[in-house]
């Protein structure tokens, strides 16, 4: 009994350490790598608890390996954006300006019923009210209402709302996101002009956002907004 108690405590605290080191996203949202890691960790952790003939080190070593692999798989796409499709999925736009994208629904293997359930969970019953419905990396659906359906602000009084589209991440950590450039209908030449006009180099940009009308938000590595 004492042996089981000690083994359980060792595995318990080791798993807490592993989850803490892998980051909050492991708890808050499960991507492909997160789900695989969670399933493996839960399976490996039970082995030395259920079978006392198995040394605890036989669980400790695989847990450390999985933890390391998870941290590396999370870090690599930030350095090499092309690897993002290997370790994760990209957000998928399911509805744009009230019209469902049938190809995107087919790719996501989502039925019309499932789409409507997701919209209703976001407080929308009429698809025509949807500006964008996006299938996020964690499997949830984010819904952005059309301009006329958004709550009015002081800036909207007396003005006709305009559709500016949604913001895309053009630069992340000094790396150009070609996928977002294509989605917003922009080119690298346009991006370079934006940087030149603000006297910025690519490596100085922490985050650059832009909507489909070319409205730009830039934050430098020093935390300044340009």
C-alpha positions in Angstrom: 0.0 0.0 0.0 2.8 2.4 0.9 4.5 1.6 -2.4 1.4 2.4 -4.4 1.0 5.6 -2.5 4.6 6.8 -3.1 4.4 5.7 -6.8 1.2 7.6 -7.3 2.6 10.8 -5.7 5.7 10.6 -7.9 3.7 10.3 -11.1 1.2 12.9 -10.0 3.9 15.6 -9.3 5.8 14.6 -12.5 2.7 15.1 -14.6 2.0 18.5 -13.0 5.6 19.5 -13.8 5.2 18.3 -17.4 2.0 20.2 -17.9 3.4 23.4 -16.4 6.4 23.2 -18.7 4.3 22.5 -21.8 2.3 25.7 -21.2 -1.2 26.8 -20.6 -2.4 25.9 -24.1 -2.1 22.3 -23.1 -4.9 22.9 -20.6 -7.0 25.5 -22.4 -7.1 24.1 -25.9 -6.2 20.8 -27.4 -4.5 20.9 -30.8 -3.2 17.7 -32.6 0.1 17.6 -30.7 -1.6 18.4 -27.4 -4.2 15.7 -27.8 -1.5 13.1 -28.7 0.6 14.1 -25.7 -2.3 14.0 -23.3 -3.4 10.6 -24.4 0.2 9.2 -24.2 0.8 10.8 -20.8 -2.4 9.4 -19.3 -1.6 5.9 -20.6 2.0 5.9 -19.5 1.3 7.3 -16.0 -1.0 4.5 -15.1 1.4 1.7 -15.9 3.7 1.8 -12.8 0.7 2.6 -10.6 -1.3 -0.4 -11.6 1.7 -2.8 -11.9 4.2 -2.7 -9.2 6.6 -4.9 -11.2 7.2 -2.0 -13.6 9.9 0.4 -12.3 8.8 4.0 -11.9 11.7 5.1 -14.1 10.0 3.3 -17.0 7.3 6.0 -16.8 9.5 8.9 -15.9 11.7 8.6 -19.0 8.8 8.5 -21.5 7.1 11.4 -19.8 10.2 13.5 -20.1 10.6 12.5 -23.8 7.0 13.4 -24.5 7.3 16.7 -22.6 10.4 17.6 -24.6 8.8 16.7 -27.9 5.7 18.8 -27.1 7.8 21.8 -26.2 9.9 21.4 -29.3 6.8 20.9 -31.6 5.3 24.1 -30.1 8.5 26.1 -30.5 9.6 25.0 -34.0 6.7 26.6 -35.9 7.5 30.0 -34.4 11.0 29.8 -35.9 10.1 27.9 -39.1 6.5 28.9 -40.1 6.4 26.3 -42.9 6.3 23.6 -40.2 3.0 24.9 -38.8 1.0 22.7 -41.1 2.9 19.7 -39.9 2.4 20.2 -36.2 -1.0 22.0 -36.2 -3.9 23.1 -38.3 -4.8 26.6 -39.6 -8.0 28.5 -38.9 -10.6 27.8 -41.6 -13.2 30.4 -42.7 -16.5 28.6 -42.8 -18.8 31.6 -43.5 -17.9 34.9 -45.2 -20.5 37.7 -45.4 -23.5 35.5 -44.8 -22.5 32.8 -47.3 -21.1 29.4 -46.2 -18.0 28.2 -47.9 -19.0 24.7 -49.0 -15.4 23.7 -49.8 -14.2 24.8 -46.3 -17.1 22.9 -44.7 -16.2 19.8 -46.7 -12.5 20.1 -45.7 -13.4 20.5 -42.0 -15.9 17.6 -42.4 -18.6 19.8 -40.8 -22.3 19.4 -41.8 -24.7 22.3 -42.1 -26.4 21.2 -38.9 -23.1 21.4 -37.0 -22.4 24.8 -38.5 -25.8 26.1 -37.4 -25.3 24.7 -33.9 -22.0 26.6 -33.7 -23.7 29.8 -34.8 -26.5 29.4 -32.3 -23.9 28.9 -29.5 -22.5 32.3 -30.5 -26.0 33.9 -30.2 -26.7 34.0 -34.0 -29.7 32.2 -35.6 -29.6 33.8 -39.0 -26.5 33.0 -41.1 -27.1 36.3 -43.0 -26.0 38.1 -39.8 -22.5 36.5 -39.9 -19.6 38.4 -41.2 -17.1 35.6 -40.6 -17.4 32.2 -38.9 -13.9 30.7 -38.4 -13.0 27.2 -37.3 -10.2 27.8 -34.9 -7.2 25.6 -34.2 -8.7 24.2 -31.1 -11.9 23.1 -32.8 -14.1 25.9 -31.6 -16.0 28.2 -34.0 -15.5 32.0 -33.6 -18.2 34.2 -35.1 -17.8 37.9 -36.1 -21.1 39.5 -36.9 -21.6 41.8 -39.9 -21.0 45.5 -39.3 -24.7 46.3 -39.1 -25.3 43.6 -36.5 -22.5 44.8 -34.1 -23.4 46.8 -31.0 -23.2 50.5 -31.8 -20.4 52.6 -30.5 -20.1 56.4 -30.2 -18.0 56.3 -33.3 -20.9 54.7 -35.2 -23.5 57.3 -34.4 -24.5 59.1 -37.6 -22.2 57.0 -39.7 -22.8 54.1 -42.1 -20.9 51.0 -40.9 -18.3 49.8 -43.2 -17.0 46.3 -43.8 -13.3 46.2 -43.1 -12.9 42.5 -43.1 -10.9 40.8 -40.3 -7.3 41.3 -39.3 -4.7 38.9 -40.4 -1.3 38.3 -38.9 1.1 39.5 -41.6 4.3 39.3 -39.5 4.9 37.3 -36.4 8.2 37.6 -34.5 10.0 39.0 -37.5 8.7 36.3 -39.9 6.4 37.0 -42.8 3.2 34.9 -42.8 2.6 34.2 -46.5 -0.7 32.4 -45.7 -2.1 35.6 -44.2 -0.8 37.8 -47.0 -2.6 35.6 -49.5 -5.8 35.5 -47.5 -5.9 39.3 -47.3 -5.1 39.7 -51.0 -1.8 41.5 -50.3 1.7 41.0 -51.7 5.2 41.1 -50.2 5.8 44.3 -52.1 2.9 45.9 -50.3 4.2 44.7 -47.0 7.6 46.1 -47.7 6.1 49.4 -48.6 4.3 49.5 -45.2 7.6 48.8 -43.4 9.5 51.4 -45.4 6.9 54.1 -44.8 7.3 53.5 -41.0 11.1 53.3 -41.3 11.1 49.7 -39.9 13.1 46.6 -40.7 11.4 43.2 -40.8 13.4 41.9 -37.7 12.1 44.9 -35.7 8.5 43.9 -36.1 7.0 41.7 -33.4 3.5 41.6 -34.8 1.9 43.2 -37.9 -1.8 43.0 -38.4 -3.8 44.1 -41.5 -7.4 43.7 -42.6 -8.5 43.2 -46.2 -8.8 46.9 -46.8 -5.2 47.5 -45.9 -5.7 49.0 -42.5 -2.5 48.2 -40.6 -1.5 47.7 -37.0 2.3 47.3 -36.2 3.9 46.5 -32.9 7.7 46.5 -32.6 9.8 44.2 -30.6 10.2 47.0 -28.1 6.4 47.1 -27.5 5.8 50.3 -29.5 2.8 50.7 -31.8 3.5 52.1 -35.3 
